């Protein structure tokens, strides 16, 4: 099954996809978290023939949901209406820290690293989801 993963953020949203065999997970794109976000995601979903969506849910370290998790759930409701795709949630605690660790050996300036970070975090979310399936 071909999945799209989303690391939703207040300014930027990272996107990752996997192949139909669920073997290769790749960072795909960084989108601005603006009024066009849902339509941009719907376009990607159509172009890439995505079957289901995985959204990172930012739990607090104690396992509770905070204000950002509420924002993610609200965003996801809108996305579900537009795309009519099944949406799964994946715990995204520490996914951005893992992405930073993955990018630190790369000889990139902090601006390039910052741009890639959200897409790599989305890839980590998708890999964790697929590993748990």
Residue pairs with C-beta under 8 A, 6 or more apart in sequence:
1 20
1 22
1 51
1 52
2 17
2 18
2 19
2 20
2 48
2 49
2 50
2 51
2 52
3 17
3 18
3 22
3 50
3 51
3 52
3 53
3 54
3 126
3 129
3 130
4 15
4 16
4 17
4 28
4 41
4 44
4 45
4 48
4 50
4 52
4 53
4 54
5 15
5 16
5 17
5 18
5 25
5 53
5 54
5 55
5 56
5 90
5 122
5 123
5 125
5 126
5 129
6 13
6 14
6 15
6 41
6 53
6 54
6 55
6 56
6 79
6 122
6 125
7 13
7 14
7 15
7 16
7 56
7 92
7 95
7 96
7 118
7 119
7 121
7 122
7 125
8 33
8 55
8 56
8 71
8 72
8 75
9 33
9 118
10 33
10 71
11 32
11 33
12 30
12 31
12 32
12 33
12 118
13 30
13 31
13 32
13 33
13 37
13 41
13 118
14 27
14 29
14 30
14 117
14 118
14 119
14 120
14 121
14 122
15 27
15 28
15 29
15 30
15 31
15 41
15 44
15 119
15 122
16 25
16 26
16 27
16 28
16 119
16 120
16 122
16 123
16 125
16 126
17 25
17 26
17 28
17 48
17 50
17 126
18 24
18 25
18 26
18 126
18 130
22 130
22 133
25 123
25 126
25 127
25 130
26 123
27 116
27 119
27 120
27 122
27 123
28 44
28 48
28 119
28 122
29 44
29 119
30 115
30 116
30 118
30 119
31 37
31 40
31 41
37 75
38 75
38 78
38 79
38 82
39 82
41 79
41 83
42 79
42 82
42 83
44 50
45 53
45 83
45 85
50 85
51 85
52 85
52 86
52 87
52 88
53 79
53 83
53 85
53 86
53 87
53 88
54 87
54 88
54 89
54 90
54 125
54 126
54 129
55 72
55 76
55 79
55 87
55 88
55 89
55 90
55 125
56 72
56 89
56 90
56 91
56 92
56 95
56 121
56 122
56 125
57 65
57 69
57 72
57 73
57 89
57 90
57 91
57 92
58 66
58 68
58 69
58 72
58 92
58 93
59 65
59 66
59 69
59 91
59 92
59 93
60 66
61 93
76 87
76 89
79 87
80 87
88 129
90 125
90 126
90 128
90 129
90 132
91 128
92 121
92 125
95 121
95 124
95 125
95 128
96 117
96 118
96 121
98 121
98 124
99 117
99 118
99 120
99 121
99 123
99 124
100 113
100 117
102 120
102 124
103 113
103 116
103 117
103 120
106 113
108 116
